[in-house]
Each structure stands twice: as structure tokens, then as C-alpha cells.
Amino acid sequence: MAGAVIRAGMTLPLYDVVRSDKVQAVMNSNGMLSNFNAKIGVSLLSSLIMSFLIYPLDTAKRCMQLNGAKGHYNLYKGSVDCIQKIVAQGGV
């Protein structure tokens, strides 16, 4: 749920930040963007940033889905315990 709430609450604000006039001015001054490419690039960049932010929560969600499933051991007591063990085993 946390990943879905963050994604829903941050997608449009992040898109607006990436689309802001200052960012567009820097990109256009280098001659990097046409109008069509600007729209595609802004949406691609905002989606990429959001994916990097949400990835750790998606990993914890997948681990929790397998927790205690058929053929898997019951490794985690809850979502906080899952995140702590993932960080302890794999690092930040």
C-alpha cells in the first residue's frame, strides 16, 4: 500500500517539477528538445525517477508475497521486519 500511495501522490507533482520552465530552458538552450521530444522526455524522466523511488518498496512487497508461500519459509514477521532484513542482507 505504501508504494501505491507514494506513486499516486507523487506522480503529477514530479511531472510538474521535471516540466518546469527552468528545466525546460536548460534543455532547450542546448538544442536537445523538440516539442514532441520534450513531452515524451519529460514523461519518461519523471517515470524513471518515480521507479527509482518506489523500487525498494516493490522489492519488500514481493518478498512479503512469497513469505510463507508454498515452498518458501516464513522469514518475516511483518513489513518493517522484511525491510530491515533486506537492508541487513543486501545493503541500502
Secondary structure, DSSP 8 states (H G I E B T S, - for coil): -HHHHHHHHHHHHHHHHHTSHHHHHHHHHTT---HHHHHHHHHHHHHHHHHHHHHHHHHHHHHHHHTT-TTS----SSHHHHHHHHHHHH--
